[in-house]
Amino acid sequence: MHIHILGICGTFMGSLALIARDLGHRVTGSDTNIYPPMSTQLANAGIEIWEGYRAEHLNPAPDLVVVGNACKRGMEAVEYMLNHRLPYTSGPQFLYETVLKNRHVLAVAGTHGKTTTTTMLAWILQYAGIDTGFLIGGVPLVNSTDSRLQSAFAHSGHLGERYFVIEADEYDSAFFDKRSKFVHYRPTTAILNNLEFDHADIFADLAAIQTQFHHMIRMIPSTGQIIMPAATDSLEQTLDLGVWTPVLRTAIDQDADWQATLSEADGSVFGVRFGNEIGEVRWGMSGLHNVNNGLAAIAAAHHVGISIKTACEALSAFAGIKRRMELIGDVRDILVFDDFAHHPTAITTTLDGAKKRLKNRRIWAVIEPRSNTMKLGSHRDQLASSAAIADQVIWYEPKDLSWGLADAIGDTAGQMVLGSTDAIIDHLSLHAKAGDAIIIMSNGGFESIHTRLLATLQAKA
């Protein structure tokens, strides 16, 4: 079958394209935002991608059009699809019908940490020798010498047999289906990492997101498992609407069903306890948010029979994923990292982990407020404080921002607003010194600032 995917370079849709290919389908796609790492993955998989949403991409007609949630009425390809009555569906519905409905689904939901936690969970199951399917919104970094793991994470779409691990996004499914993606997944094991207000372009308030979370909770069987952090009011309020599945809670250095105990302040070493079972993780990750992510992944793996000892061994060999504090260059002892953080809470937790991990280095944060929620200004009053732990902060103000970023940052010490990536690169090349670390934060391509900055620093070396 020929499947054409509209919005193929999104993290979810790109991974879905790889799964469709593995199912034996011919896959093509269209998008307007074609950039690595997803574009590279798709090209390496031999999937043809076309720029834009043009009607000619659907002629001759594919057997099925899978429509990404970035697509809207008025787009040329969408109008052609509807006017010519081409068969179409949403990505989440396609995934459920073709893959998920016959498998034990382990879903990872939450405002932050979904991609990282999903990758950790899939990694643990693969390490334990379980043939696990997975769909992950990021590209895993694999440096293990275990060829089995190298093969399993060659791409982020893999079918498996009995189990399927999936990043469960609360964003809407398609222009014709405004339910959250995860409502389609019907998990048996569910991690609810956290719950904050986000996606202001489609949700009016936190209560609207809680409603979608509860739609998913309604479908988790009583033989399943819900795993969530202790003392999280927004999640407890959601459970108060009704829960029919056993719930296990996690915590760091506090009493809970699943407990992590820090051996190192940066989270690089921590103990794990569940009842009488114990284990220890020693890994290259840092930050309390990653300890929470890892603990939840261990708990979910335990629900399908993996011992704490094996799960801790797996995480100790975990290399992380692209765009989560990924070191992309070192010029004259100036380290440049790429990170996906784009919400105030994620910015704060990432920088906190970086300060503890990098210790004596001066930390620069370079932040692009690119998400729809950021562009609407929903978090504007939290921005300056979210990055306050960094030594120096540069905020990028894109031309299409609908509010004044400089007004929101004000005269906060150590923080500035610049209106072009050229200006940011110039400032960093003049003021960054040996021993500094530059963390670039964006959920997009950020005009390839990472590689351009490295080239500029190298030229001045």
C-alpha positions as CSV (number, residue, x, y, z in Angstrom):
1,M,0.0,0.0,0.0
2,H,1.2,3.5,-0.8
3,I,0.9,5.8,2.3
4,H,1.5,9.5,2.0
5,I,2.1,11.4,5.3
6,L,1.3,15.1,5.5
7,G,3.6,16.6,8.2
8,I,6.2,13.8,7.9
9,C,9.1,15.6,9.6
10,G,7.3,16.0,12.9
11,T,8.8,13.8,15.6
12,F,5.7,11.7,15.9
13,M,4.9,11.5,12.2
14,G,8.5,10.8,11.2
15,S,8.6,7.8,13.6
16,L,5.3,6.7,12.3
17,A,6.7,6.8,8.8
18,L,9.4,4.3,9.8
19,I,6.9,2.0,11.3
20,A,4.7,2.1,8.2
21,R,7.7,1.3,6.1
22,D,8.5,-1.6,8.4
23,L,5.0,-2.9,7.9
24,G,5.9,-3.2,4.2
25,H,4.2,-0.1,2.9
26,R,5.6,2.3,0.4
27,V,5.9,5.6,2.3
28,T,6.2,9.2,1.0
29,G,5.6,12.5,2.7
30,S,5.3,16.3,2.6
31,D,6.4,19.0,5.1
32,T,7.5,22.6,5.3
33,N,9.9,22.1,8.2
34,I,12.5,19.7,6.9
35,Y,15.6,19.6,9.2
36,P,17.7,17.1,11.1
37,P,17.6,14.8,12.9
38,M,14.3,13.5,11.6
39,S,15.0,14.5,8.0
40,T,18.3,12.6,8.1
41,Q,16.6,9.5,9.6
42,L,13.9,9.5,6.9
43,A,16.4,10.0,4.1
44,N,18.6,7.2,5.4
45,A,15.5,5.0,5.4
46,G,14.9,5.7,1.8
47,I,11.6,7.6,2.4
48,E,11.0,10.3,-0.2
49,I,10.1,13.7,1.2
50,W,8.7,16.7,-0.7
51,E,8.8,20.3,0.4
52,G,5.5,22.0,1.0
53,Y,1.9,20.8,1.0
54,R,1.1,20.7,-2.7
55,A,-1.8,18.9,-4.5
56,E,0.6,17.3,-6.9
57,H,2.1,15.3,-4.0
58,L,-1.2,13.4,-3.9
59,N,-1.3,12.8,-7.7
60,P,-1.3,9.9,-8.5
61,A,-3.5,9.2,-5.5
62,P,-1.9,7.2,-2.6
63,D,-4.0,4.4,-1.0
64,L,-4.1,6.3,2.3
65,V,-3.2,9.8,3.5
66,V,-2.1,10.1,7.1
67,V,-2.7,13.6,8.2
68,G,-0.4,15.3,10.9
69,N,-1.9,17.7,13.4
70,A,0.1,20.6,11.9
71,C,-2.1,20.4,8.8
72,K,-5.1,22.8,8.5
73,R,-8.0,23.5,6.3
74,G,-7.0,25.8,3.5
75,M,-3.7,24.0,2.8
76,E,-3.6,23.0,-0.9
77,A,-2.9,19.3,-0.2
78,V,-5.7,19.1,2.5
79,E,-8.3,20.7,0.2
80,Y,-7.3,18.4,-2.7
81,M,-7.5,15.4,-0.4
82,L,-11.0,16.3,0.7
83,N,-12.3,17.4,-2.7
84,H,-11.1,14.2,-4.3
85,R,-12.4,12.0,-1.5
86,L,-9.0,10.4,-0.8
87,P,-9.0,7.9,2.1
88,Y,-7.4,9.6,5.1
89,T,-6.9,9.1,8.8
90,S,-5.0,10.7,11.7
91,G,-1.5,9.4,12.8
92,P,-2.7,8.1,16.2
93,Q,-5.7,6.3,14.7
94,F,-3.5,4.7,12.0
95,L,-1.0,3.5,14.6
96,Y,-3.7,2.0,16.8
97,E,-5.4,0.1,14.0
98,T,-2.3,-1.2,12.4
99,V,0.0,-1.9,15.4
100,L,-1.3,-1.2,19.0
101,K,-4.6,-2.9,19.3
102,N,-3.1,-6.4,19.6
103,R,-0.2,-5.4,21.9
104,H,0.4,-4.6,25.6
105,V,1.0,-0.8,25.3
106,L,3.3,1.0,27.7
107,A,2.5,4.7,27.3
108,V,4.5,7.6,28.7
109,A,2.5,10.8,29.2
110,G,3.2,14.2,30.8
111,T,4.1,17.8,30.0
112,H,7.9,17.1,30.3
113,G,10.2,14.2,29.9
114,K,8.1,12.0,27.6
115,T,10.7,11.4,25.0
116,T,13.5,10.7,27.4
117,T,11.4,8.4,29.6
118,T,10.0,6.5,26.7
119,T,13.5,5.9,25.3
120,M,14.7,4.8,28.7
121,L,11.8,2.3,29.0
122,A,12.3,0.9,25.5
123,W,16.0,0.6,26.2
124,I,15.4,-1.4,29.4
125,L,13.1,-3.8,27.7
126,Q,15.4,-4.3,24.8
127,Y,18.4,-4.7,27.2
128,A,16.4,-7.4,29.0
129,G,15.9,-9.3,25.7
130,I,12.2,-8.6,25.3
131,D,11.2,-8.0,21.6
132,T,9.5,-4.7,22.2
133,G,8.0,-2.3,19.7
134,F,8.5,1.4,20.3
135,L,7.6,4.8,18.9
136,I,9.7,7.6,20.3
137,G,9.7,11.3,19.4
138,G,13.4,11.7,19.6
139,V,16.5,10.0,18.1
140,P,18.4,7.8,20.7
141,L,22.1,8.1,21.0
142,V,23.6,4.7,21.2
143,N,27.2,4.1,22.2
144,S,26.9,0.7,23.7
145,T,29.1,-2.1,22.3
146,D,26.1,-4.5,22.5
147,S,25.1,-5.1,18.8
148,R,21.6,-6.1,19.9
149,L,21.0,-2.6,21.3
150,Q,22.7,-0.9,18.4
151,S,20.3,-2.7,16.0
152,A,17.2,-2.1,18.1
153,F,17.8,1.6,18.2
154,A,18.9,2.0,14.6
155,H,15.7,4.1,14.3
156,S,12.9,5.1,16.6
157,G,10.2,3.0,15.0
158,H,10.3,-0.7,15.7
159,L,7.4,-3.2,15.7
160,G,8.1,-5.9,18.3
161,E,5.6,-8.6,19.0
162,R,3.9,-8.6,22.4
163,Y,4.8,-5.2,23.9
164,F,4.8,-1.6,22.5
165,V,6.3,1.4,24.2
166,I,5.0,4.8,23.1
167,E,5.5,8.4,23.8
168,A,1.9,9.5,24.6
169,D,1.4,13.1,23.5
170,E,-1.5,15.2,24.8
171,Y,-1.5,17.4,21.6
172,D,-4.5,17.0,19.4
173,S,-4.7,14.2,16.8
174,A,-5.7,16.1,13.6
175,F,-7.8,19.0,12.3
176,F,-10.8,16.6,12.1
177,D,-10.1,14.9,15.5
178,K,-9.4,17.3,18.4
179,R,-8.9,14.5,21.0
180,S,-5.4,14.1,22.4
181,K,-3.2,11.6,20.6
182,F,-2.9,9.4,23.6
183,V,-6.7,8.8,23.8
184,H,-6.2,6.4,20.8
185,Y,-3.4,4.3,22.4
186,R,-5.4,2.4,25.1
187,P,-2.4,1.6,27.3
188,T,-2.1,-1.2,29.9
189,T,0.9,0.4,31.6
190,A,0.8,4.2,31.9
191,I,3.5,6.6,33.2
192,L,2.1,10.0,34.0
193,N,5.3,12.0,34.5
194,N,3.8,15.4,35.4
195,L,1.0,17.7,34.3
196,E,1.3,21.5,33.8
197,F,-0.4,24.0,31.5
198,D,1.0,23.9,28.0
199,H,-0.3,24.0,24.4
200,A,-2.1,27.2,24.9
201,D,-3.0,27.2,21.2
202,I,-5.5,24.3,21.7
203,F,-6.2,24.1,25.5
204,A,-8.0,26.9,27.3
205,D,-6.6,26.0,30.7
206,L,-5.1,23.2,32.8
207,A,-8.5,21.7,33.4
208,A,-8.9,21.1,29.7
209,I,-5.7,19.1,29.6
210,Q,-6.7,17.2,32.8
211,T,-10.0,16.2,30.9
212,Q,-7.9,14.6,28.1
213,F,-5.7,12.8,30.6
214,H,-8.8,11.4,32.3
215,H,-10.1,10.2,28.9
216,M,-7.0,8.0,28.7
217,I,-7.2,6.9,32.3
218,R,-10.8,5.7,31.7
219,M,-9.5,3.2,29.2
220,I,-6.6,1.7,31.3
221,P,-7.7,-1.8,32.4
222,S,-8.0,-2.8,36.1
223,T,-5.2,-5.3,35.5
224,G,-3.0,-2.5,34.3
225,Q,-0.7,-0.1,36.2
226,I,-0.5,3.7,36.6
227,I,2.9,5.1,37.7
228,M,3.2,8.8,38.7
229,P,5.2,11.1,41.0
230,A,4.0,11.5,44.5
231,A,2.5,14.8,45.7
232,T,1.6,16.1,42.2
233,D,-1.6,18.0,42.8
234,S,-2.6,18.3,39.1
235,L,-2.3,14.5,38.6
236,E,-4.1,13.8,41.9
237,Q,-6.9,16.1,40.9
238,T,-7.2,14.1,37.6
239,L,-7.4,10.8,39.5
240,D,-10.1,12.3,41.7
241,L,-12.3,12.2,38.6
242,G,-12.2,8.5,38.8
243,V,-9.5,5.8,38.6
244,W,-10.1,2.0,38.2
245,T,-6.4,0.9,37.9
246,P,-3.8,0.4,40.6
247,V,-1.6,3.5,41.1
248,L,2.1,3.4,42.2
249,R,3.8,6.7,43.2
250,T,7.5,7.6,42.8
251,A,9.7,10.0,44.7
252,I,13.3,11.1,45.3
253,D,14.6,10.9,48.9
254,Q,11.0,10.7,50.1
255,D,8.6,8.0,51.2
256,A,6.7,6.5,48.2
257,D,6.0,3.1,46.6
258,W,9.1,3.5,44.4
259,Q,12.0,5.5,45.9
260,A,15.2,6.9,44.5
261,T,18.0,7.9,46.8
262,L,20.6,10.3,45.5
263,S,24.2,9.2,46.0
264,E,25.5,12.2,43.9
265,A,23.8,15.6,44.0
266,D,23.7,15.8,40.2
267,G,21.8,12.6,39.9
268,S,24.6,10.7,38.2
269,V,24.4,8.0,40.9
270,F,21.2,7.0,42.7
271,G,19.7,4.0,44.5
272,V,16.3,2.5,43.7
273,R,14.0,0.7,46.1
274,F,10.6,-1.0,45.7
275,G,9.6,-3.1,48.6
276,N,12.5,-5.4,49.4
277,E,14.1,-5.0,45.9
278,I,17.0,-2.6,45.5
279,G,19.3,-1.5,42.8
280,E,21.7,1.3,41.8
281,V,22.1,3.4,38.6
282,R,25.5,4.9,37.6
283,W,25.0,6.7,34.3
284,G,26.1,9.7,32.2
285,M,22.8,11.6,32.7
286,S,22.3,14.4,35.2
287,G,19.5,16.4,36.8
288,L,16.7,15.4,39.2
289,H,14.3,15.4,36.3
290,N,16.2,12.5,34.7
291,V,16.3,10.6,38.0
292,N,12.5,10.9,38.1
293,N,12.3,9.8,34.5
294,G,14.6,6.8,35.1
295,L,12.7,5.8,38.2
296,A,9.4,5.8,36.4
297,A,10.9,3.8,33.5
298,I,12.2,1.2,36.0
299,A,8.8,0.9,37.6
300,A,7.0,0.5,34.3
301,A,9.5,-2.2,33.2
302,H,9.0,-4.0,36.5
303,H,5.3,-4.2,35.7
304,V,6.1,-6.4,32.7
305,G,8.5,-8.6,34.7
306,I,11.9,-7.0,34.5
307,S,13.9,-7.0,37.8
308,I,15.2,-3.8,39.3
309,K,18.7,-5.2,39.0
310,T,18.4,-5.7,35.2
311,A,16.7,-2.3,34.8
312,C,19.4,-0.5,36.7
313,E,22.1,-2.2,34.6
314,A,20.3,-1.1,31.5
315,L,20.1,2.5,32.6
316,S,23.7,2.5,33.6
317,A,24.5,1.7,30.0
318,F,22.0,4.4,28.7
319,A,23.6,7.0,26.4
320,G,20.7,9.4,26.3
321,I,19.0,10.9,23.2
322,K,19.7,13.7,20.8
323,R,18.8,17.2,21.8
324,R,18.7,16.5,25.5
325,M,21.9,18.1,26.8
326,E,23.6,16.7,23.8
327,L,27.2,17.8,23.6
328,I,27.7,18.8,20.0
329,G,31.1,20.5,20.1
330,D,34.1,21.6,22.2
331,V,36.2,24.5,20.9
332,R,39.0,25.9,23.1
333,D,37.3,24.3,26.1
334,I,34.0,26.0,25.3
335,L,31.4,23.3,25.4
336,V,28.3,23.7,23.2
337,F,25.2,21.7,24.1
338,D,21.9,21.3,22.3
339,D,18.7,20.8,24.3
340,F,15.0,20.6,23.5
341,A,13.7,22.5,26.5
342,H,11.0,25.0,25.6
343,H,8.8,25.3,28.7
344,P,9.8,27.3,31.8
345,T,9.8,24.1,34.0
346,A,12.0,22.2,31.5
347,I,14.3,25.2,31.2
348,T,14.8,25.4,35.0
349,T,15.3,21.6,35.5
350,T,17.7,21.4,32.6
351,L,19.8,24.3,33.8
352,D,19.8,23.0,37.4
353,G,21.1,19.6,36.2
354,A,23.7,21.4,34.1
355,K,25.0,23.5,37.0
356,K,25.4,20.4,39.1
357,R,27.0,18.4,36.4
358,L,29.3,21.0,35.0
359,K,30.1,22.5,38.4
360,N,32.9,25.1,37.9
361,R,31.9,26.1,34.4
362,R,30.1,29.3,33.6
363,I,26.8,28.5,32.1
364,W,25.3,30.4,29.1
365,A,21.7,29.7,28.2
366,V,20.6,30.6,24.7
367,I,16.8,30.2,24.4
368,E,14.4,30.4,21.5
369,P,10.7,30.8,22.7
370,R,9.4,28.9,19.7
371,S,6.5,26.7,20.9
372,N,2.9,27.8,20.2
373,T,2.4,28.4,24.0
374,M,5.5,30.6,24.2
375,K,4.5,32.6,21.1
376,L,1.1,33.3,22.7
377,G,2.9,34.6,25.8
378,S,1.2,32.2,28.2
379,H,4.5,31.8,30.2
380,R,5.9,35.3,29.7
381,D,5.9,36.1,33.4
382,Q,7.9,32.9,34.2
383,L,10.7,33.3,31.6
384,A,13.2,35.4,33.5
385,S,13.0,33.3,36.6
386,S,13.1,30.0,34.7
387,A,16.6,30.8,33.5
388,A,17.9,32.6,36.5
389,I,20.2,29.7,37.6
390,A,22.3,30.3,34.4
391,D,25.2,32.7,34.7
392,Q,24.4,34.4,31.4
393,V,21.1,34.2,29.4
394,I,20.4,35.3,25.8
395,W,16.8,35.2,24.7
396,Y,16.1,35.2,21.0
397,E,13.2,37.3,19.9
398,P,11.7,36.0,16.6
399,K,10.0,38.5,14.3
400,D,6.6,36.7,14.6
401,L,6.4,36.9,18.4
402,S,3.1,38.6,19.4
403,W,4.3,40.2,22.6
404,G,7.4,42.0,23.8
405,L,10.1,39.6,25.1
406,A,12.3,42.5,26.2
407,D,9.5,43.8,28.4
408,A,9.1,40.4,30.0
409,I,12.8,40.0,30.7
410,G,13.1,43.6,31.8
411,D,16.4,44.4,33.6
412,T,17.0,40.9,35.0
413,A,20.6,40.6,35.8
414,G,22.7,38.6,33.4
415,Q,19.9,38.3,30.8
416,M,19.5,40.0,27.5
417,V,17.3,39.8,24.4
418,L,18.7,39.8,20.8
419,G,16.7,39.8,17.6
420,S,18.9,37.7,15.3
421,T,21.0,34.5,15.4
422,D,23.8,36.4,13.8
423,A,23.8,38.9,16.8
424,I,23.8,35.9,19.3
425,I,26.7,34.3,17.6
426,D,28.7,37.5,17.5
427,H,28.0,38.1,21.2
428,L,29.0,34.6,22.2
429,S,32.2,34.6,20.0
430,L,33.3,37.8,21.7
431,H,32.4,37.0,25.3
432,A,32.5,33.2,25.8
433,K,35.7,32.0,27.4
434,A,37.6,28.8,27.9
435,G,35.8,26.9,30.7
436,D,32.3,28.1,29.6
437,A,29.4,25.9,28.6
438,I,26.8,27.2,26.1
439,I,23.4,25.4,26.3
440,I,21.2,26.2,23.2
441,M,17.5,25.5,23.9
442,S,14.8,25.3,21.3
443,N,12.3,22.8,20.0
444,G,13.1,23.7,16.4
445,G,16.1,24.1,14.1
446,F,16.9,27.6,15.5
447,E,18.4,28.6,12.1
448,S,21.2,26.1,12.5
449,I,22.8,28.3,15.2
450,H,24.6,25.3,16.7
451,T,26.8,24.5,13.8
452,R,27.2,28.2,12.8
453,L,28.4,29.0,16.4
454,L,30.9,26.1,16.4
455,A,32.3,27.2,13.1
456,T,32.7,30.8,14.3
457,L,34.4,29.7,17.5
458,Q,36.7,27.4,15.5
459,A,37.6,30.2,13.2
460,K,38.7,32.4,16.1
461,A,40.6,29.6,17.8
